[in-house]
Amino acid sequence: MATHKLSQYPKLKAFLATEKAATIAVPVDDKGTIHAASLLFWNSTEPLAFYFVTNRNSQKCKLLKTHSSIPAACVVGTSKGAKFTLQMRGRLYEAPNANLHQYYIKRGDHFDDIADAKNMCLVFHPNWARFTDYDAGYERHVLDLGE
């Protein structure tokens, strides 16, 4: 499987700009118990990173209270008819100083307002990513994340 840069796939980049939800899976304890959830997101492309706003007391944030980062997996494009599926592994961090202007433009409302003290911003940095292009006969490609 060849490795490619995101810039080589403008259709994938456009897909990420319009797709609103991603599923993330994280451990909730040091024994490896996993929790998965779908969240609205905004992403940057250089470097590739995904931003989420969630409640500080959610399962997703449980280990972040005692760890500076945690392993995570993230998938974008799980709905029927999606043009791509992007599967990733990496690390999840709290992002207290994230500029969420683009997140709110994409989100369209403020039910999960970061200004609310009960919420926090998370950022997912993938260190491995593979996508499937369904328009190109289910072609699979590994993304070069520059690491």
N, C-alpha and C positions, 0 to 999 in steps of 0.2 A: 504494500500500500504506500503510495507516494505521499510526501509531505508538501503542503502548500501554504502560502500566506493567505490570510483573510482578504487582503487587497486583490488577490487573483480571482476572487469570487464575489463580484459586486451584487449578485442576486442573493447570496447568503447574507451579506452585510445589510441589504435592504430588508430582508426577511427579519433580521434581528431588530431593525428599527421599527418594524410594524407589529411584530409579535409582542403581546403584552404580558404573558405569564410564563414562568419557568417553574420547574419542580426541583427542589433541593433536598438532599438527604444528608443528615449529619448524625454523629454519635451524640447520645444524651448522657452517657456515663463513660467511665474509663474501662468498662467491660465490653464496650462495642455495641451496645444496644442502639439501634438506628431509628431515627424519626424522619419522615419525609413529609413535605408540604409544598403546595403550589402557592407562589407569590407573584405579585406584579413586580416588574423590574424595569430598570433602565441600564443600558450598557455603554461602556466606552470601547473603542476599538484599538487604540494604540496607547497602552497595552490593553488587551482584551480583559475586561472586568465587568462584573454584574453587581448592581446595587439593589438592595431590598430594604423596605421599612417594615418593621414588625414590633410586636409588643415585647418589652424587656423580659417579661415573665413567661414567654412562650418556650416550648420545648427546644426550639432552634437555638435559643440563647442560653440554655442551661449550663453547658460547659464553658461558654465564653465568660461566665462570671469568675472562673478560676483559671482559665487558659487564655493566652493572648491570641491564639488562633486554633482552629480545629480542622481536621480533614473534612472534606465535603465532596459530594457529587452533585452535578446540576445537569438538567436536560431541558432544552427548549425545543418546541415543536412536537408536542404529543397529541395534538388534536387531529381528527380525521380530515384529510384534505390538505394538511400542512405540506409545503413544498420541500422542507428540510427537517431533519432532526439533528440537533447538535448535542452530543453527549460529552460531558467533561468531568474531570477529576481535578481537585486542587485544594485550596485552603480558604476558609471563611474567617473573616475578621470583623471586629466592630470598626466602623468608619465614622467617628464622631464629627469630623470636619468636612464631610463630603458635601459638595455643591449639588443639591438635588433639583436645581431648576429644570433640567432636562427630564428628570424623573416625573415631575409634576406636569410638564407639558405632555408627556406620553400618557400619564395616568389619567389626567382629565378631571380629577377631583381630589379632595384632601381628607378623605376619611381616615387615612393613616398618616396624618400630619406629623412630621418629625419634630415640630415645635412642641408637641405634646410630650411631657416628661416621661410618660409610661412607654413611649416608643423609642426605638433606636434604629440606626442605619447599619446594615451589614454590607460588606463587600466580599464578593467571591472572586478569587484570582485563580483561574485554571492553570495547571501545569501540563495537562494533556487534554486534547480535544479531538474528536472525530465527528465528521458530519456525513450524513447520507443525503444525496441529491435525488429526490424522487422523480423529478422531471428528466433526469439523465439516466434512466434505467437503473435506479437504485445504486448509483456509483457511491462508493465510500472513500473518504479522503481524511487524512490526518492533518490537522492544522499545525503549522510551525508557529509556536508562541514566543519564539525568540529567547528561549531559556537555554 
